[in-house]
Amino acid sequence: MSAEHRAGAHTYRATLAWEGSTGAGYTAYAREHEGAVPPATEGFALSADPHFRGDATRANPEQLLVLAASSCQLLSFLHVAASAGLDVLDYTDDAEGVMPEDVRPLRLTRITLRPRVLVAVGSDVSRFHALVHEAHASCFIANSLTTEVVVEATVEVAPKENPS
């Protein structure tokens, strides 16, 4: 999403477009739509979750919320690690959001982030675990949600290179 800074506030924009007809009822209209986040030049294809009659080959809003939480944690973590002078070599996440059908109003009740972090040889892993929690506390997206966001991080030290 593009960010503009105006008088002490950051503003983010997103555009959305859908075309069709709901005249034939809930089961008949298309859920496919297009989204964009200017000034990024590429848009993306969206739909509803397949459970709600959407197209499984397109991203849905619930997935995007989980992705936003995951991406924010990554960026917050890289910031605090770099600021602390620590060397992160690789970061992957297998994030998951849960939306129980028996909770009303229907909503994601928990997002679990499972980052796997690879750090440079000689790194103090305990420092990285502390930074994972610091990053979570400063993540803009997690702080914006009422949904519980849990971070279950694994930190590994890169294998030593064999001397030739």
Backbone as JSON Lines, residues from 0, in Angstrom:
{"i":0,"aa":"M","n":[0.84,-1.16,0.0],"ca":[0.0,0.0,0.0],"c":[0.89,1.22,0.0]}
{"i":1,"aa":"S","n":[0.54,2.2,-0.73],"ca":[1.38,3.37,-0.76],"c":[1.2,4.15,0.52]}
{"i":2,"aa":"A","n":[2.27,4.78,0.92],"ca":[2.21,5.56,2.16],"c":[2.52,7.01,1.83]}
{"i":3,"aa":"E","n":[1.74,7.88,2.37],"ca":[2.0,9.3,2.29],"c":[2.13,9.79,3.72]}
{"i":4,"aa":"H","n":[3.02,10.74,3.93],"ca":[3.18,11.27,5.28],"c":[2.64,12.7,5.29]}
{"i":5,"aa":"R","n":[1.59,12.9,6.06],"ca":[0.96,14.22,6.16],"c":[0.78,14.59,7.61]}
{"i":6,"aa":"A","n":[1.38,15.65,8.04],"ca":[1.17,16.23,9.36],"c":[1.08,15.17,10.45]}
{"i":7,"aa":"G","n":[2.12,14.36,10.58],"ca":[2.17,13.4,11.65],"c":[1.39,12.12,11.45]}
{"i":8,"aa":"A","n":[0.91,11.83,10.24],"ca":[0.17,10.6,9.99],"c":[0.61,9.98,8.67]}
{"i":9,"aa":"H","n":[0.66,8.67,8.64],"ca":[0.93,7.94,7.4],"c":[-0.43,7.5,6.85]}
{"i":10,"aa":"T","n":[-0.63,7.69,5.56],"ca":[-1.88,7.31,4.91],"c":[-1.58,6.24,3.87]}
{"i":11,"aa":"Y","n":[-2.38,5.18,3.87],"ca":[-2.18,4.06,2.95],"c":[-3.38,3.95,2.04]}
{"i":12,"aa":"R","n":[-3.12,3.69,0.74],"ca":[-4.21,3.58,-0.23],"c":[-4.26,2.2,-0.83]}
{"i":13,"aa":"A","n":[-5.43,1.79,-1.17],"ca":[-5.66,0.55,-1.92],"c":[-6.86,0.81,-2.83]}
{"i":14,"aa":"T","n":[-6.83,0.21,-4.01],"ca":[-7.96,0.33,-4.92],"c":[-8.53,-1.06,-5.18]}
{"i":15,"aa":"L","n":[-9.8,-1.09,-5.48],"ca":[-10.51,-2.35,-5.69],"c":[-11.54,-2.15,-6.8]}
{"i":16,"aa":"A","n":[-11.72,-3.19,-7.62],"ca":[-12.72,-3.11,-8.68],"c":[-13.41,-4.46,-8.85]}
{"i":17,"aa":"W","n":[-14.73,-4.43,-8.9],"ca":[-15.55,-5.62,-9.14],"c":[-16.63,-5.22,-10.13]}
{"i":18,"aa":"E","n":[-17.02,-6.16,-10.97],"ca":[-18.1,-5.91,-11.92],"c":[-18.93,-7.17,-12.04]}
{"i":19,"aa":"G","n":[-20.24,-7.04,-12.09],"ca":[-21.11,-8.19,-12.21],"c":[-22.53,-7.82,-11.86]}
{"i":20,"aa":"S","n":[-23.27,-8.79,-11.32],"ca":[-24.65,-8.55,-10.92],"c":[-25.0,-9.48,-9.76]}
{"i":21,"aa":"T","n":[-25.64,-8.92,-8.76],"ca":[-26.13,-9.71,-7.64],"c":[-27.62,-10.0,-7.77]}
{"i":22,"aa":"G","n":[-28.18,-9.65,-8.9],"ca":[-29.62,-9.78,-9.12],"c":[-30.16,-11.2,-9.02]}
{"i":23,"aa":"A","n":[-29.34,-12.2,-9.27],"ca":[-29.81,-13.58,-9.22],"c":[-29.6,-14.22,-7.85]}
{"i":24,"aa":"G","n":[-29.15,-13.45,-6.86],"ca":[-29.01,-13.98,-5.51],"c":[-27.59,-14.34,-5.11]}
{"i":25,"aa":"Y","n":[-27.46,-14.8,-3.86],"ca":[-26.17,-15.07,-3.24],"c":[-25.33,-16.1,-3.99]}
{"i":26,"aa":"T","n":[-25.94,-17.13,-4.51],"ca":[-25.17,-18.2,-5.14],"c":[-24.74,-17.88,-6.56]}
{"i":27,"aa":"A","n":[-25.24,-16.81,-7.15],"ca":[-25.02,-16.57,-8.57],"c":[-23.93,-15.54,-8.91]}
{"i":28,"aa":"Y","n":[-23.6,-14.64,-8.02],"ca":[-22.67,-13.59,-8.42],"c":[-21.21,-14.01,-8.27]}
{"i":29,"aa":"A","n":[-20.36,-13.42,-9.12],"ca":[-18.93,-13.71,-9.12],"c":[-18.25,-13.02,-7.94]}
{"i":30,"aa":"R","n":[-17.33,-13.71,-7.34],"ca":[-16.57,-13.14,-6.22],"c":[-15.22,-12.58,-6.68]}
{"i":31,"aa":"E","n":[-14.83,-12.85,-7.91],"ca":[-13.54,-12.41,-8.41],"c":[-13.51,-10.89,-8.54]}
{"i":32,"aa":"H","n":[-12.4,-10.31,-8.12],"ca":[-12.2,-8.87,-8.25],"c":[-10.7,-8.58,-8.31]}
{"i":33,"aa":"E","n":[-10.37,-7.35,-8.6],"ca":[-8.97,-6.95,-8.75],"c":[-8.63,-5.91,-7.7]}
{"i":34,"aa":"G","n":[-7.44,-6.04,-7.14],"ca":[-6.97,-5.08,-6.16],"c":[-5.63,-4.52,-6.58]}
{"i":35,"aa":"A","n":[-5.31,-3.35,-6.07],"ca":[-4.01,-2.72,-6.33],"c":[-3.65,-1.84,-5.15]}
{"i":36,"aa":"V","n":[-2.38,-1.58,-5.03],"ca":[-1.88,-0.71,-3.96],"c":[-0.93,0.33,-4.57]}
{"i":37,"aa":"P","n":[-1.52,1.39,-5.14],"ca":[-0.7,2.41,-5.79],"c":[0.3,3.02,-4.81]}
{"i":38,"aa":"P","n":[1.48,3.35,-5.26],"ca":[1.95,3.45,-6.64],"c":[2.53,2.17,-7.22]}
{"i":39,"aa":"A","n":[2.43,1.03,-6.52],"ca":[2.9,-0.23,-7.11],"c":[2.2,-0.42,-8.46]}
{"i":40,"aa":"T","n":[2.95,-0.87,-9.44],"ca":[2.4,-0.96,-10.8],"c":[1.63,-2.24,-11.05]}
{"i":41,"aa":"E","n":[1.85,-3.27,-10.24],"ca":[1.16,-4.54,-10.43],"c":[-0.03,-4.66,-9.5]}
{"i":42,"aa":"G","n":[-1.17,-5.04,-10.05],"ca":[-2.33,-5.35,-9.24],"c":[-2.35,-6.84,-8.95]}
{"i":43,"aa":"F","n":[-3.39,-7.31,-8.33],"ca":[-3.49,-8.73,-8.05],"c":[-4.93,-9.18,-8.06]}
{"i":44,"aa":"A","n":[-5.09,-10.47,-8.36],"ca":[-6.42,-11.06,-8.48],"c":[-6.88,-11.55,-7.1]}
{"i":45,"aa":"L","n":[-8.11,-11.23,-6.76],"ca":[-8.69,-11.6,-5.47],"c":[-10.02,-12.31,-5.66]}
{"i":46,"aa":"S","n":[-10.44,-13.01,-4.62],"ca":[-11.75,-13.64,-4.59],"c":[-12.11,-13.87,-3.13]}
{"i":47,"aa":"A","n":[-13.23,-14.5,-2.91],"ca":[-13.62,-14.91,-1.57],"c":[-12.97,-16.26,-1.26]}
{"i":48,"aa":"D","n":[-12.94,-16.61,0.01],"ca":[-12.53,-17.94,0.43],"c":[-13.46,-18.94,-0.28]}
{"i":49,"aa":"P","n":[-12.94,-20.08,-0.74],"ca":[-13.8,-21.06,-1.41],"c":[-15.02,-21.46,-0.57]}
{"i":50,"aa":"H","n":[-14.9,-21.46,0.75],"ca":[-16.04,-21.78,1.62],"c":[-17.2,-20.8,1.39]}
{"i":51,"aa":"F","n":[-16.85,-19.59,0.95],"ca":[-17.86,-18.55,0.69],"c":[-18.05,-18.34,-0.81]}
{"i":52,"aa":"R","n":[-17.91,-19.45,-1.56],"ca":[-18.16,-19.49,-2.99],"c":[-17.11,-18.76,-3.82]}
{"i":53,"aa":"G","n":[-15.91,-18.65,-3.29],"ca":[-14.83,-17.97,-4.0],"c":[-13.98,-18.91,-4.83]}
{"i":54,"aa":"D","n":[-13.04,-18.32,-5.55],"ca":[-12.12,-19.01,-6.44],"c":[-10.83,-19.32,-5.66]}
{"i":55,"aa":"A","n":[-10.54,-20.59,-5.45],"ca":[-9.38,-21.01,-4.68],"c":[-8.05,-20.65,-5.34]}
{"i":56,"aa":"T","n":[-8.06,-20.31,-6.62],"ca":[-6.81,-19.96,-7.3],"c":[-6.44,-18.49,-7.08]}
{"i":57,"aa":"R","n":[-7.3,-17.74,-6.4],"ca":[-7.03,-16.33,-6.11],"c":[-6.89,-16.13,-4.6]}
{"i":58,"aa":"A","n":[-6.11,-15.13,-4.23],"ca":[-5.96,-14.79,-2.81],"c":[-7.29,-14.25,-2.28]}
{"i":59,"aa":"N","n":[-7.54,-14.48,-0.99],"ca":[-8.75,-13.93,-0.38],"c":[-8.38,-12.98,0.76]}
{"i":60,"aa":"P","n":[-9.31,-12.15,1.23],"ca":[-8.99,-11.15,2.25],"c":[-8.43,-11.75,3.54]}
{"i":61,"aa":"E","n":[-8.9,-12.91,3.93],"ca":[-8.4,-13.53,5.15],"c":[-6.92,-13.9,5.0]}
{"i":62,"aa":"Q","n":[-6.57,-14.43,3.85],"ca":[-5.16,-14.75,3.58],"c":[-4.31,-13.49,3.57]}
{"i":63,"aa":"L","n":[-4.84,-12.42,3.0],"ca":[-4.08,-11.17,2.94],"c":[-3.83,-10.6,4.33]}
{"i":64,"aa":"L","n":[-4.79,-10.77,5.23],"ca":[-4.59,-10.31,6.6],"c":[-3.48,-11.1,7.28]}
{"i":65,"aa":"V","n":[-3.48,-12.41,7.1],"ca":[-2.41,-13.24,7.66],"c":[-1.07,-12.86,7.04]}
{"i":66,"aa":"L","n":[-1.05,-12.66,5.73],"ca":[0.18,-12.25,5.05],"c":[0.67,-10.89,5.56]}
{"i":67,"aa":"A","n":[-0.24,-9.96,5.78],"ca":[0.16,-8.64,6.28],"c":[0.81,-8.76,7.66]}
{"i":68,"aa":"A","n":[0.25,-9.6,8.53],"ca":[0.84,-9.8,9.86],"c":[2.22,-10.44,9.74]}
{"i":69,"aa":"S","n":[2.35,-11.41,8.84],"ca":[3.62,-12.1,8.64],"c":[4.68,-11.15,8.07]}
{"i":70,"aa":"S","n":[4.31,-10.39,7.07],"ca":[5.24,-9.44,6.45],"c":[5.69,-8.37,7.43]}
{"i":71,"aa":"C","n":[4.75,-7.87,8.22],"ca":[5.09,-6.84,9.2],"c":[6.07,-7.39,10.25]}
{"i":72,"aa":"Q","n":[5.85,-8.62,10.7],"ca":[6.76,-9.23,11.67],"c":[8.15,-9.36,11.06]}
{"i":73,"aa":"L","n":[8.23,-9.81,9.82],"ca":[9.52,-9.91,9.13],"c":[10.23,-8.56,9.1]}
{"i":74,"aa":"L","n":[9.54,-7.54,8.62],"ca":[10.17,-6.22,8.47],"c":[10.56,-5.63,9.83]}
{"i":75,"aa":"S","n":[9.73,-5.82,10.83],"ca":[10.05,-5.35,12.18],"c":[11.27,-6.09,12.73]}
{"i":76,"aa":"F","n":[11.32,-7.4,12.49],"ca":[12.44,-8.2,12.97],"c":[13.75,-7.8,12.28]}
{"i":77,"aa":"L","n":[13.72,-7.66,10.96],"ca":[14.93,-7.24,10.25],"c":[15.42,-5.9,10.75]}
{"i":78,"aa":"H","n":[14.49,-5.0,11.05],"ca":[14.86,-3.67,11.57],"c":[15.58,-3.79,12.91]}
{"i":79,"aa":"V","n":[14.99,-4.52,13.86],"ca":[15.61,-4.58,15.19],"c":[16.92,-5.37,15.15]}
{"i":80,"aa":"A","n":[17.01,-6.4,14.3],"ca":[18.25,-7.17,14.19],"c":[19.36,-6.32,13.59]}
{"i":81,"aa":"A","n":[19.06,-5.61,12.5],"ca":[20.07,-4.76,11.87],"c":[20.5,-3.64,12.81]}
{"i":82,"aa":"S","n":[19.55,-3.06,13.53],"ca":[19.86,-1.98,14.48],"c":[20.75,-2.48,15.61]}
{"i":83,"aa":"A","n":[20.61,-3.76,15.95],"ca":[21.43,-4.35,17.02],"c":[22.76,-4.89,16.48]}
{"i":84,"aa":"G","n":[22.98,-4.76,15.18],"ca":[24.23,-5.22,14.57],"c":[24.32,-6.73,14.44]}
{"i":85,"aa":"L","n":[23.17,-7.41,14.41],"ca":[23.14,-8.87,14.3],"c":[22.85,-9.28,12.86]}
{"i":86,"aa":"D","n":[23.41,-10.4,12.45],"ca":[23.37,-10.81,11.05],"c":[22.33,-11.91,10.8]}
{"i":87,"aa":"V","n":[21.23,-11.53,10.16],"ca":[20.2,-12.48,9.74],"c":[20.5,-12.85,8.29]}
{"i":88,"aa":"L","n":[20.54,-14.15,7.99],"ca":[20.85,-14.61,6.64],"c":[19.63,-15.07,5.86]}
{"i":89,"aa":"D","n":[18.61,-15.56,6.57],"ca":[17.44,-16.11,5.9],"c":[16.26,-16.06,6.87]}
{"i":90,"aa":"Y","n":[15.06,-15.81,6.34],"ca":[13.87,-15.73,7.17],"c":[12.71,-16.25,6.34]}
{"i":91,"aa":"T","n":[12.05,-17.28,6.83],"ca":[10.84,-17.78,6.18],"c":[9.75,-17.88,7.25]}
{"i":92,"aa":"D","n":[8.52,-17.87,6.82],"ca":[7.42,-17.97,7.77],"c":[6.33,-18.85,7.17]}
{"i":93,"aa":"D","n":[5.75,-19.68,8.0],"ca":[4.61,-20.51,7.63],"c":[3.47,-20.08,8.55]}
{"i":94,"aa":"A","n":[2.83,-18.98,8.2],"ca":[1.81,-18.35,9.05],"c":[0.45,-18.97,8.82]}
{"i":95,"aa":"E","n":[-0.41,-18.87,9.85],"ca":[-1.74,-19.47,9.77],"c":[-2.73,-18.62,10.54]}
{"i":96,"aa":"G","n":[-3.89,-18.39,9.94],"ca":[-4.97,-17.7,10.63],"c":[-6.12,-18.66,10.84]}
{"i":97,"aa":"V","n":[-6.78,-18.57,11.99],"ca":[-7.89,-19.46,12.31],"c":[-9.16,-18.64,12.48]}
{"i":98,"aa":"M","n":[-10.24,-19.08,11.8],"ca":[-11.53,-18.43,11.9],"c":[-12.58,-19.48,12.26]}
{"i":99,"aa":"P","n":[-12.85,-19.66,13.55],"ca":[-13.84,-20.67,13.96],"c":[-15.24,-20.3,13.46]}
{"i":100,"aa":"E","n":[-15.97,-21.29,13.0],"ca":[-17.32,-21.04,12.49],"c":[-18.34,-20.8,13.59]}
{"i":101,"aa":"D","n":[-18.01,-21.18,14.84],"ca":[-18.97,-21.02,15.93],"c":[-18.78,-19.73,16.73]}
{"i":102,"aa":"V","n":[-17.87,-18.87,16.31],"ca":[-17.64,-17.59,17.0],"c":[-18.35,-16.49,16.22]}
{"i":103,"aa":"R","n":[-19.11,-15.67,16.9],"ca":[-19.81,-14.56,16.27],"c":[-19.39,-13.25,16.91]}
{"i":104,"aa":"P","n":[-19.19,-12.22,16.16],"ca":[-19.24,-12.22,14.7],"c":[-18.08,-13.05,14.14]}
{"i":105,"aa":"L","n":[-18.31,-13.64,12.98],"ca":[-17.3,-14.45,12.32],"c":[-16.06,-13.61,12.09]}
{"i":106,"aa":"R","n":[-14.9,-14.11,12.52],"ca":[-13.66,-13.35,12.42],"c":[-12.47,-14.27,12.64]}
{"i":107,"aa":"L","n":[-11.3,-13.82,12.21],"ca":[-10.07,-14.52,12.57],"c":[-9.86,-14.27,14.06]}
{"i":108,"aa":"T","n":[-9.69,-15.34,14.82],"ca":[-9.49,-15.19,16.26],"c":[-8.04,-15.34,16.66]}
{"i":109,"aa":"R","n":[-7.23,-15.9,15.77],"ca":[-5.82,-16.11,16.1],"c":[-5.01,-16.19,14.81]}
{"i":110,"aa":"I","n":[-3.89,-15.51,14.81],"ca":[-2.91,-15.62,13.73],"c":[-1.63,-16.13,14.38]}
{"i":111,"aa":"T","n":[-1.12,-17.24,13.87],"ca":[0.13,-17.79,14.39],"c":[1.2,-17.63,13.33]}
{"i":112,"aa":"L","n":[2.27,-16.95,13.7],"ca":[3.42,-16.76,12.83],"c":[4.49,-17.76,13.26]}
{"i":113,"aa":"R","n":[5.1,-18.44,12.31],"ca":[6.11,-19.44,12.61],"c":[7.39,-19.15,11.84]}
{"i":114,"aa":"P","n":[8.03,-18.02,12.15],"ca":[9.26,-17.71,11.41],"c":[10.39,-18.68,11.74]}
{"i":115,"aa":"R","n":[11.13,-19.02,10.7],"ca":[12.38,-19.79,10.84],"c":[13.47,-18.84,10.39]}
{"i":116,"aa":"V","n":[14.35,-18.54,11.33],"ca":[15.38,-17.54,11.1],"c":[16.75,-18.21,11.09]}
{"i":117,"aa":"L","n":[17.53,-17.94,10.06],"ca":[18.9,-18.45,9.98],"c":[19.83,-17.27,10.24]}
{"i":118,"aa":"V","n":[20.72,-17.44,11.23],"ca":[21.63,-16.36,11.61],"c":[23.07,-16.79,11.35]}
{"i":119,"aa":"A","n":[23.95,-15.82,11.29],"ca":[25.35,-16.07,10.95],"c":[26.06,-16.9,12.02]}
{"i":120,"aa":"V","n":[27.07,-17.62,11.59],"ca":[27.91,-18.41,12.49],"c":[28.44,-17.5,13.59]}
{"i":121,"aa":"G","n":[28.43,-18.02,14.81],"ca":[28.94,-17.26,15.95],"c":[27.91,-16.36,16.6]}
{"i":122,"aa":"S","n":[26.69,-16.36,16.09],"ca":[25.63,-15.51,16.64],"c":[25.14,-16.05,17.98]}
{"i":123,"aa":"D","n":[24.76,-15.15,18.86],"ca":[24.15,-15.51,20.14],"c":[22.65,-15.65,19.9]}
{"i":124,"aa":"V","n":[22.17,-16.9,19.82],"ca":[20.77,-17.18,19.5],"c":[19.83,-16.54,20.51]}
{"i":125,"aa":"S","n":[20.22,-16.48,21.77],"ca":[19.33,-15.9,22.79],"c":[19.03,-14.43,22.49]}
{"i":126,"aa":"R","n":[19.96,-13.7,21.91],"ca":[19.71,-12.3,21.53],"c":[18.65,-12.23,20.44]}
{"i":127,"aa":"F","n":[18.66,-13.16,19.51],"ca":[17.69,-13.16,18.43],"c":[16.29,-13.46,18.95]}
{"i":128,"aa":"H","n":[16.18,-14.38,19.9],"ca":[14.86,-14.67,20.47],"c":[14.28,-13.43,21.14]}
{"i":129,"aa":"A","n":[15.1,-12.69,21.84],"ca":[14.63,-11.44,22.47],"c":[14.18,-10.45,21.4]}
{"i":130,"aa":"L","n":[14.9,-10.4,20.28],"ca":[14.54,-9.47,19.21],"c":[13.25,-9.88,18.5]}
{"i":131,"aa":"V","n":[12.97,-11.17,18.44],"ca":[11.7,-11.63,17.86],"c":[10.55,-11.01,18.65]}
{"i":132,"aa":"H","n":[10.65,-11.03,19.97],"ca":[9.6,-10.47,20.83],"c":[9.55,-8.94,20.73]}
{"i":133,"aa":"E","n":[10.72,-8.31,20.65],"ca":[10.76,-6.85,20.48],"c":[10.11,-6.46,19.15]}
{"i":134,"aa":"A","n":[10.4,-7.21,18.09],"ca":[9.81,-6.93,16.78],"c":[8.3,-7.08,16.84]}
{"i":135,"aa":"H","n":[7.82,-8.11,17.51],"ca":[6.38,-8.33,17.62],"c":[5.71,-7.16,18.34]}
{"i":136,"aa":"A","n":[6.34,-6.68,19.39],"ca":[5.77,-5.57,20.16],"c":[5.71,-4.28,19.35]}
{"i":137,"aa":"S","n":[6.57,-4.17,18.32],"ca":[6.58,-2.94,17.52],"c":[5.94,-3.11,16.15]}
{"i":138,"aa":"C","n":[5.37,-4.28,15.87],"ca":[4.76,-4.54,14.55],"c":[3.46,-3.73,14.42]}
{"i":139,"aa":"F","n":[3.41,-2.86,13.44],"ca":[2.25,-1.98,13.23],"c":[0.97,-2.77,12.99]}
{"i":140,"aa":"I","n":[1.06,-3.84,12.21],"ca":[-0.14,-4.62,11.87],"c":[-0.65,-5.36,13.11]}
{"i":141,"aa":"A","n":[0.22,-6.07,13.81],"ca":[-0.21,-6.78,15.01],"c":[-0.83,-5.81,16.02]}
{"i":142,"aa":"N","n":[-0.25,-4.62,16.12],"ca":[-0.78,-3.61,17.06],"c":[-2.11,-3.04,16.6]}
{"i":143,"aa":"S","n":[-2.46,-3.22,15.33],"ca":[-3.7,-2.68,14.78],"c":[-4.87,-3.67,14.88]}
{"i":144,"aa":"L","n":[-4.58,-4.9,15.24],"ca":[-5.59,-5.95,15.22],"c":[-6.12,-6.27,16.62]}
{"i":145,"aa":"T","n":[-7.39,-6.67,16.68],"ca":[-7.92,-7.22,17.93],"c":[-7.7,-8.73,17.97]}
{"i":146,"aa":"T","n":[-7.37,-9.32,16.85],"ca":[-7.06,-10.74,16.76],"c":[-5.76,-11.02,17.5]}
{"i":147,"aa":"E","n":[-5.71,-12.12,18.22],"ca":[-4.48,-12.55,18.88],"c":[-3.45,-12.91,17.8]}
{"i":148,"aa":"V","n":[-2.24,-12.36,17.93],"ca":[-1.15,-12.7,17.01],"c":[-0.04,-13.31,17.87]}
{"i":149,"aa":"V","n":[0.29,-14.57,17.57],"ca":[1.28,-15.32,18.34],"c":[2.48,-15.58,17.44]}
{"i":150,"aa":"V","n":[3.68,-15.45,17.99],"ca":[4.9,-15.71,17.23],"c":[5.6,-16.92,17.85]}
{"i":151,"aa":"E","n":[5.77,-17.96,17.05],"ca":[6.47,-19.18,17.47],"c":[7.72,-19.31,16.6]}
{"i":152,"aa":"A","n":[8.77,-18.62,16.99],"ca":[9.98,-18.53,16.16],"c":[10.96,-19.66,16.44]}
{"i":153,"aa":"T","n":[11.66,-20.05,15.4],"ca":[12.78,-20.97,15.49],"c":[13.99,-20.23,14.94]}
{"i":154,"aa":"V","n":[15.07,-20.19,15.72],"ca":[16.3,-19.53,15.28],"c":[17.39,-20.59,15.18]}
{"i":155,"aa":"E","n":[18.03,-20.63,14.03],"ca":[19.11,-21.59,13.8],"c":[20.36,-20.84,13.36]}
{"i":156,"aa":"V","n":[21.51,-21.38,13.74],"ca":[22.79,-20.81,13.34],"c":[23.25,-21.5,12.06]}
{"i":157,"aa":"A","n":[23.72,-20.72,11.11],"ca":[24.19,-21.28,9.84],"c":[25.34,-22.25,10.1]}
{"i":158,"aa":"P","n":[25.41,-23.31,9.3],"ca":[26.52,-24.25,9.48],"c":[27.84,-23.58,9.16]}
{"i":159,"aa":"K","n":[28.88,-24.0,9.87],"ca":[30.23,-23.45,9.62],"c":[30.69,-23.94,8.25]}
{"i":160,"aa":"E","n":[31.36,-23.05,7.55],"ca":[31.91,-23.44,6.26],"c":[33.17,-24.26,6.51]}
{"i":161,"aa":"N","n":[33.35,-25.31,5.72],"ca":[34.54,-26.13,5.85],"c":[35.72,-25.43,5.21]}
{"i":162,"aa":"P","n":[36.83,-25.3,5.96],"ca":[38.01,-24.66,5.35],"c":[38.56,-25.54,4.23]}
{"i":163,"aa":"S","n":[39.01,-24.91,3.16],"ca":[39.51,-25.67,2.01],"c":[40.93,-26.05,2.22]}
